[in-house]
């Protein structure tokens, strides 16, 4: 069986491009991972997600452990077979959702006791149980179980939380064991405090992981504060391992993160926005619900090759959104995911060609122009 490895092909400033090799295929970096929360990217067929250029999906430990359960998925042949996605899958640890979604949770050194948001049933999630669930799911990249405090928070609260996450990281590593072809990523915490980020990075490096995530950002601190952390945090992590920024983000967040040395990102934004009529284009954000589109025969973006832009007018997309037709979420999600993957390919090409600074300037200039004039 081939193993998990990462190779850097080129750098341009802090931006990097390379390839993560897994037994289920290659992941070109920088990579954007569409989120398949409940073993589906909402409104998309798996083959359609692949057609947008996605090399890897994210699955959600918290949601899948509650429904249909990890044990049931394992009995049915694992998550890849269950959802008909045969490329790599990364699963998160469940920690973030337990903190943000679960009711009546009780946090101790052992783990988190919580009530399901579905039926109120009681569960305990520990580093060991998280590793067990992710093994049952069969994901290619497994995340450590950590606690993610909401920002802003007092520094002593962030410090205490980070240190517990580091103890949990060691327990996750111990419980993960030796699984050839599967990778375990550690998660750096420490909020927006540089010394805490440094302490966290040192703790993770001493444990040793196949990749490293920058966690605890995009949780309410704002873009300026997030970029402030990304100006130093990626450099604290090993250069020869992938760096993953969790839960980011908008197109300009992604470009700014890549410029600061990030290799992987995930976010529900392209799919969630597609279902709510918000469309990302090279000219910025378009709200298809606006009346200005009702009689517009032009495509969303004439230079886009996705099905929504190739085959349908703004007027049609406006109509099906207003009529709450299912095809609306399908087409707009496809377009958004296609746009995100084109963005990643553009950055990979620019970094490889040593033109990333110019590419970035073009990206911002094009978006600043705004949408085409109404008819």
N, C-alpha and C positions, 0 to 999 in steps of 0.2 A: 504493500500500500504506500502511495506517495505521502509525503509528510506535509506539514504546514510550513510555508516559508515566505519571506518578504524580500524583494530586491528593489533597490532604488535605481531608476534608469537615468534620471536627470534632476537637477535642482536649478532654480532661478531665484536668487535671493533666498528667502526662507521657504518658498514654495517648492514642493517636491512632486515628482511623478514616478510611479513604479508599478509593481505587480505583486499581489498576494496570491501565492499558489496554494490551492487546497485540493484534496482528492476529488472534489465535485466541480472543479473548474477554477479558472483564474478570475481575480477581482482586480480590475484596472483602477489605479489610484491617481488623483483623488477620486473617491467613490461616493456617490449618493445612494443610500439604501432606502427604498420605499418601505413604508411601515405596513406590515400585514398583521395587525394586532391579533385578530382571532382566526388566524390561519387563512386570511384573505386580505388582499389590498382592496378596500371597499370600491365597488363599482367596476372592478377590473377582472378579466380572466388572467390566469398566470401567464399564458402565452402572449397576451397583450402587454403585460408588464415587461416580459423579456424583449418584446419588439421595440420598446422604448429605449432599450440599451442598458437596462439594469443587470448587473452581474450578481447581485446579492440582495436578499430581502431581510427585514427584521421581523422576528416573531416575538410575542409578548408572554413571558412566563406567568405573570399574574393572571391574565385573562384565560390562558389555556389551562392552567392548573385548576381553575374554577369550572370551566366549561370548554371542552367536553371532558376534561381531566387528562393529565399527562399519561396516566396509566392506560386510558382508553386509546390515546394516540399511539402509544408504544405497541399495544396489542394489534393495532391496525397497520403496523409497519413503519411507524415513525412519521414525523412531521412532513418530510419531503414527499413521501408517497401520499400521505393523507390529503395534502393540499395541491398535489400535482405540480410541484416546483422542484426541479431537479438540479438547480444551481445551488451555490452556497446559501446558508441561512445563519444569521446571527440572532441569538436570543438574549434579551436583557434579563436581569436577575430577578425582577419583580419588586425590587426595593423602592423604586420611584413611585410605582402605582400604589404600593401599600401605603406610602406616605401621603399620596395625593387623593386616592379614590376610596380606600377602605375606611369603613366606619369603626368607631370604638376600638382603636388600636392601642396596644400596650407595648412599649419598647423597653426591652431589657438587654443585658449583655448577651443573653442566649440568642435572641432574635426578636421577631415581631409577632405578637398575637393580634389577630384582626377578625372583623366580621365581614363576610362577603357582601359586596355592593349589589349582588344579584338576589340572594335569598337570605342574607343574614347569618348563614352558617359560619361556625367558628373555625379558624385555621391558624396554624403556627408556621411561619416562614423563618428559617434559620439559614446560615451559609451552607450547611450540610444538605438541608432539604432543597434549597435552590439548585445546588449542583446535581442532586438526584433527579429533580424535575427536568432540568436541561439535558441530562443524559438520556432520560426516557424520551424526550422530544427528538433527540438525535441531531441537534444543531451542530454546525461546523465550528462556529465561534461562540463560546460561552462567556458570559460576564460574571465577575465576582459579585457577591451580594454585598450591598453597601447601604448606608443611610444617606439620603440627600436632603439636607435642611433647606427650607425655602429662604430666599434672600429678600430683603436685608435681614440679617440676624446679628446678635451680639457676637463679638469675636470669640469670647470664651465658649459660647454655645457651638460655634463653628469648629473650634479647636477640639472640643470634647467629642463632637460627632465624627470629625475626621479621624481621630485616634481610634475610636471604636470601629470605624470602617476599615482601618488598617489591620486591626486584630481580626476582623471578619475576613479580610483579604487573605490572611494566612490560613484561616480555617477553610476558606474556599479552595485555596491551593492544595491543602492537605486532602480535602474531600474529593477534589477533581481527579487526583491520582495520575496515572500514566495512561493517556488515551491517544495513541498514534493517529495522526490525521485530523485530530480535533485540537482547537486552540483555546486557551483561557486568557482573558484580558483582565488586567488590574485596572482600578479606577482611582485616579487622583482626585482628592477633595481638598478643601481648604478655603472655600469661598473666594473672596477677592483679596485675601491677605497673602502676600508673596512668601513670607517666612513659613506659613502653614502649608502652602503649596509645595515648597521645597522639602519640608519635613515629610510630607505625604509621598512625594516622588522618591525620596531616599528609602523610605520604608518599602515601597513597592519594588524598587530595583533590588533590594536585598532579598526579597522573597523570590523574584524572578518570574516574569510572565512572557507570553508569546506576543503580546501587544498591550498597549496602554491607552486608556481613555482619559480625557479631561472631563470630569464629571462636575455636577453642581453649578453649571452655568445655564443660561437661557431659562432661569427660574425666577425671573422678575427683577434682575439687576440692571437691565437695559444694555443696548449695544455698546455704548462707550465703555462701560465697566467691563463687559465681556471681552472686548478687544484689548482693554488694558491688561487683563489676565493673560490673554493669548499672546501678548507681546513678550511674555517670559515663560509661561507654563510649558509649551511644547519643548522648549530647549532644555528643560529639566529632565525630559524623558529620553530613553535611548534612541539614537538616530537610526539604528538598524532594525527597529521594530515599528509596526504601524501605530499611528496616533489617531485616535477616534474622538471626535467632539460629539457628545451625546445630545440629541434633541434639537439640532440646529439645521435649518432654519429658513429664513427668507433668503432670496437670491443674493442680496448684498451681504448678509451675514456669512453665507457660504463662501463667497469670493474673498471676503476679509479673513475668514478662518484659514482658507487655503494659502493666502498670502503670508500667513503667520506660521505655516508649517504643519497644518492638519491634513490627514490623509483620508479620513472617513467621516461621514456625517449621516444622520437620519432625521426625518421629521415627518409628522402627519400633515404638514401644511399643504403640499401640492394636492393630496387627495381630499382633505377636509375642505380646502378652498374651492376645489372643483365642484363639490356638492353644494356649496353655498353661493355659486355664481361668480366667484372671484378667480380671474384668469391671469397667469403670469406670462408676460411677453417680453421681447427684447426692448419694447418701448415702455416698460413699466406695467403696472397693474390695471386691468380692465374689469369693470363690474358689468357683467352681461345683463344684469337685471335692469340697468338704466334705460329709460325710454328712448334715448338717442339711438339705440341699436335696432329699434322695432322695424324700420324700413330700410336697413342697411344691407345691400346685397354682397358686400365685400367680406372676405374671410377675416378671422380674428387677427391673423398675422400672415401676410402673403408669402413670406419666405419660410414658413413652417410647413413641414411635410406630414404632420400628424393627420389622422382621419378627420378630426374636427375642422381643421383649416383647409384640408384638401377637398373636402366634399360638402361642406355646409357653410351657409352664410351667417353673419352676425344676427340677421333678422330671425333665422330659424333657431339659432341657439338661444336667443332672447325669448322666442315663443315657447320652446320646450321647457326652459327654466321657469317661466311665468306659469306654465300649465302644470308644473310639478311632474313632468314626465321623466321616467327612469333614464331615458337616453341622455338627458341633460347631464346628470352626474357622471355617466359613462364617458361621454365625449369630452367634457371639460376636465375630468381627472386624467384621461389619456393625454390631452394636450399639455396639462401642467407637468405630468411625469416626463413626457417627451422633452419639454422645455428644460427641465432640470437636468436630464441626461445630456442634452446638447450643451448645456452650460459646463458640465463636467468634462465632456470631450474637448470643448474649446479650451478649457484650462490645461488639460493634459497636453494638447498640441502646442499651446503657447509656452508651457514650461519646457517641453522637449526642444522647442525651437529657440529658447532663450529670449522670447518676446513677451514675457508675462506682464511686465510693467506697461507696455503699450496696449496689450490686450485688456488689462484692467481699466486703463483710461478710456478706451473705446466702449467698454461695458457700461461704465458710469455715464459717459456722454450720451450714449444711445438711450439709456433709461431716462435721463434728464429731459429728453425731447418730449416725452409723454406720448400718449396715444395719438393716432392719426386724427385729423380734424373731422368733425361730424359732417355728414352730407348736407 
